[in-house]
Amino acid sequence: MDGTRTAGVPPSLLGITFRRATVSGRFFLVYGTVVSVFLGSVLALVSSSAFASAFPLFLPIFGVVGSMGGLTVFTSDRTKGVLEYLLAYGVSPRRIFVEILLTSLALVTIVVGVAVGVGLGLYVGRGHPVTVPLLLGLGLYGVPMAYACAAFAASAGMYWTALSSPRQGMSSPIGLIPMVGILPALATLGAIIALGLSGGSSTEELEVLGAGLAVLGAVVLALLALLGRLLRRERLLSPA
């Protein structure tokens, strides 16, 4: 058994955490995948221009919903004292944070992979060409923004869970974090709609998409930089 670790470092729990997240967060995973696939299929069957313009904008919204399994595991483990046991076993808060974050990104990969695969398959199957705007929309915004929103939701949710103390009658952060995670995507979508109504060009739309992604990326990096300061060991102890 000691062969699975190096110099006294506990073995990685990433695989176990991912499996637990797919079970405990199966509602979020199934919901995010089904809705994104349905939306992509409808857009691909209705109009090629609608798919190319709208699908990349909606993909991050449902992608982040599907990634909630990681945060579900983190919240449950803190409440039940599992994190306290892991800390005593030698697992650092940083490692716990990173493994939950990676789990969330793996879950959003499932949603994005299935949705893009099915959507593009129907789109191409209908005889529509894969255009540059579609590739730019997915490659420069839709897919990266889905990962950024998932990372933001997971990071904010773990900080929220660790820094707060559950009180009687108050719900878990799981109930609100999906909304927090999709707010950047919704704000970007609103900006694109406003720009379209004002007659903005496609170049300006790409600039708005890039700005939205850049701002969210900076926020996620800031949360990661504050990890050592805010997510101390005592914050992960069971509140019970």
C-alpha positions as CSV (number, residue, x, y, z in Angstrom):
1,M,0.0,0.0,0.0
2,D,2.9,2.4,0.7
3,G,4.0,1.9,-2.9
4,T,1.1,4.1,-4.0
5,R,2.5,7.2,-2.4
6,T,5.8,9.0,-2.4
7,A,7.7,10.3,0.6
8,G,4.7,10.0,2.9
9,V,2.4,11.9,0.5
10,P,-1.2,10.5,0.6
11,P,-2.3,9.0,-2.8
12,S,-4.5,11.1,-5.1
13,L,-8.2,10.9,-4.5
14,L,-9.1,12.6,-7.8
15,G,-10.5,9.4,-9.4
16,I,-12.6,8.6,-6.4
17,T,-13.8,12.2,-6.1
18,F,-14.8,12.2,-9.8
19,R,-16.8,9.0,-9.4
20,R,-18.5,10.3,-6.3
21,A,-19.3,13.6,-8.1
22,T,-20.9,11.8,-11.0
23,V,-23.2,10.0,-8.5
24,S,-24.0,12.8,-6.1
25,G,-24.3,15.4,-8.8
26,R,-26.0,13.2,-11.4
27,F,-29.1,15.4,-11.6
28,F,-26.9,18.4,-12.5
29,L,-24.9,16.4,-15.0
30,V,-27.9,14.9,-16.7
31,Y,-29.8,18.1,-16.7
32,G,-27.0,20.2,-18.1
33,T,-26.2,17.6,-20.8
34,V,-29.8,17.0,-21.9
35,V,-30.7,20.6,-22.1
36,S,-27.6,21.6,-24.0
37,V,-28.0,18.7,-26.4
38,F,-31.7,19.6,-26.9
39,L,-30.9,23.2,-27.5
40,G,-28.0,22.5,-29.9
41,S,-30.1,20.0,-31.8
42,V,-33.1,22.4,-32.2
43,L,-30.8,25.2,-33.4
44,A,-28.9,22.9,-35.8
45,L,-32.2,21.6,-37.3
46,V,-33.9,25.0,-37.5
47,S,-31.3,27.3,-38.9
48,S,-27.6,27.2,-39.6
49,S,-27.1,30.9,-38.8
50,A,-29.0,30.5,-35.5
51,F,-26.8,27.6,-34.5
52,A,-23.6,29.4,-35.4
53,S,-24.5,32.5,-33.5
54,A,-26.6,31.3,-30.5
55,F,-25.2,27.9,-29.6
56,P,-21.8,29.1,-28.4
57,L,-23.5,31.8,-26.3
58,F,-25.8,29.3,-24.5
59,L,-23.2,26.5,-24.1
60,P,-21.5,27.9,-21.0
61,I,-24.8,28.4,-19.2
62,F,-25.7,24.7,-19.2
63,G,-22.1,23.6,-19.0
64,V,-21.7,25.1,-15.6
65,V,-24.9,23.5,-14.3
66,G,-23.5,20.1,-15.2
67,S,-20.3,20.7,-13.2
68,M,-22.0,21.0,-9.8
69,G,-21.2,17.5,-8.8
70,G,-17.7,18.5,-7.6
71,L,-19.1,21.2,-5.3
72,T,-21.7,18.8,-4.0
73,V,-19.0,16.4,-2.8
74,F,-17.0,19.3,-1.2
75,T,-20.0,20.6,0.7
76,S,-21.1,17.2,1.8
77,D,-17.6,16.2,3.0
78,R,-17.1,19.4,5.0
79,T,-20.5,18.9,6.7
80,K,-19.9,15.3,7.5
81,G,-16.3,15.8,8.7
82,V,-14.7,13.9,5.8
83,L,-12.4,16.9,5.0
84,E,-11.4,17.0,8.7
85,Y,-10.3,13.4,8.4
86,L,-8.4,14.1,5.1
87,L,-6.5,17.0,6.8
88,A,-5.5,14.7,9.7
89,Y,-4.4,12.1,7.2
90,G,-2.0,14.7,5.6
91,V,-4.0,16.0,2.7
92,S,-3.5,19.8,2.3
93,P,-6.4,22.3,1.8
94,R,-4.7,23.3,-1.5
95,R,-4.8,19.7,-2.7
96,I,-8.5,19.3,-1.7
97,F,-9.3,22.5,-3.6
98,V,-7.5,21.5,-6.7
99,E,-9.0,18.1,-6.9
100,I,-12.5,19.4,-6.5
101,L,-11.7,22.0,-9.2
102,L,-10.3,19.4,-11.6
103,T,-13.4,17.2,-10.9
104,S,-15.7,20.1,-11.9
105,L,-13.7,20.7,-15.1
106,A,-13.9,17.0,-15.9
107,L,-17.7,17.1,-15.5
108,V,-18.1,20.2,-17.7
109,T,-16.0,18.4,-20.3
110,I,-18.7,15.7,-20.5
111,V,-21.4,18.3,-21.0
112,V,-19.5,20.3,-23.6
113,G,-18.2,17.2,-25.4
114,V,-21.6,15.6,-25.8
115,A,-23.4,18.9,-26.6
116,V,-20.8,20.0,-29.2
117,G,-20.5,16.5,-30.7
118,V,-24.3,16.1,-31.1
119,G,-24.9,19.7,-32.2
120,L,-22.1,19.8,-34.8
121,G,-23.0,16.3,-36.0
122,L,-26.6,17.4,-36.8
123,Y,-25.4,20.7,-38.2
124,V,-23.0,19.1,-40.6
125,G,-25.4,16.2,-41.3
126,R,-27.9,18.8,-42.5
127,G,-25.4,19.9,-45.1
128,H,-24.4,23.1,-43.4
129,P,-20.7,24.2,-43.8
130,V,-18.5,24.7,-40.7
131,T,-17.9,28.4,-41.0
132,V,-15.2,30.6,-39.5
133,P,-17.7,32.5,-37.3
134,L,-18.9,29.1,-35.9
135,L,-15.4,28.0,-35.1
136,L,-14.5,31.3,-33.6
137,G,-17.7,31.3,-31.5
138,L,-17.0,27.8,-30.1
139,G,-13.2,27.9,-29.9
140,L,-12.7,31.4,-28.6
141,Y,-15.8,31.8,-26.4
142,G,-18.3,28.9,-26.1
143,V,-15.9,26.1,-24.9
144,P,-13.4,28.3,-23.0
145,M,-16.2,30.2,-21.3
146,A,-17.9,27.0,-20.2
147,Y,-14.6,25.9,-18.5
148,A,-14.1,29.4,-17.0
149,C,-17.7,29.6,-15.6
150,A,-17.3,26.1,-14.1
151,A,-14.0,27.0,-12.5
152,F,-15.5,30.2,-11.2
153,A,-18.6,28.4,-9.8
154,A,-16.5,25.7,-8.1
155,S,-14.0,28.2,-6.6
156,A,-16.7,30.6,-5.4
157,G,-18.7,27.7,-4.0
158,M,-15.8,26.2,-2.1
159,Y,-14.9,29.6,-0.6
160,W,-18.6,30.2,0.3
161,T,-18.9,26.8,1.9
162,A,-15.6,27.1,3.8
163,L,-16.1,30.7,5.0
164,S,-19.7,30.3,6.1
165,S,-21.4,28.4,8.9
166,P,-24.7,26.6,8.2
167,R,-27.6,28.0,10.1
168,Q,-31.0,26.4,10.7
169,G,-33.4,27.2,7.9
170,M,-30.7,28.3,5.5
171,S,-30.1,26.3,2.3
172,S,-26.8,25.0,1.1
173,P,-24.7,27.1,-1.4
174,I,-25.4,24.4,-3.9
175,G,-28.8,26.0,-4.4
176,L,-27.4,29.4,-5.5
177,I,-24.0,28.7,-6.9
178,P,-25.3,27.5,-10.3
179,M,-26.8,31.0,-10.7
180,V,-23.6,32.6,-9.6
181,G,-21.6,30.6,-12.1
182,I,-23.8,31.4,-15.1
183,L,-24.0,35.2,-14.3
184,P,-20.9,36.0,-16.3
185,A,-22.3,34.1,-19.3
186,L,-25.6,35.8,-18.9
187,A,-24.0,39.2,-18.7
188,T,-22.0,38.5,-21.9
189,L,-25.2,37.3,-23.6
190,G,-27.0,40.4,-22.6
191,A,-24.2,42.6,-23.9
192,I,-24.3,40.7,-27.2
193,I,-28.0,41.2,-27.5
194,A,-27.7,44.9,-26.7
195,L,-24.9,45.3,-29.3
196,G,-27.0,43.5,-31.9
197,L,-30.0,45.8,-31.3
198,S,-27.7,48.8,-31.7
199,G,-26.4,47.6,-35.0
200,G,-22.9,46.4,-33.8
201,S,-20.6,44.6,-36.2
202,S,-19.4,41.0,-35.9
203,T,-15.9,42.3,-35.0
204,E,-17.4,44.2,-32.0
205,E,-19.3,41.1,-31.0
206,L,-16.0,39.1,-30.9
207,E,-14.4,41.9,-28.8
208,V,-17.3,41.7,-26.3
209,L,-17.0,37.9,-26.1
210,G,-13.2,38.1,-25.6
211,A,-13.6,40.8,-23.0
212,G,-16.1,38.7,-21.1
213,L,-13.9,35.7,-21.1
214,A,-10.8,37.7,-20.1
215,V,-12.6,39.4,-17.2
216,L,-13.9,36.0,-15.9
217,G,-10.4,34.4,-16.3
218,A,-8.9,37.2,-14.3
219,V,-11.4,36.7,-11.5
220,V,-10.7,32.9,-11.4
221,L,-7.0,33.5,-11.2
222,A,-7.5,36.0,-8.4
223,L,-9.5,33.4,-6.5
224,L,-6.8,30.8,-7.0
225,A,-4.2,33.3,-5.8
226,L,-6.1,33.9,-2.6
227,L,-6.3,30.1,-1.9
228,G,-3.6,30.0,0.7
229,R,-4.9,33.1,2.6
230,L,-8.6,32.2,2.7
231,L,-8.9,28.4,2.6
232,R,-7.0,27.6,5.8
233,R,-7.2,24.3,7.5
234,E,-9.6,25.4,10.2
235,R,-12.0,26.6,7.5
236,L,-12.5,23.0,6.3
237,L,-13.3,21.5,9.7
238,S,-16.8,20.2,10.2
239,P,-19.2,23.0,11.6
240,A,-21.1,20.4,13.6
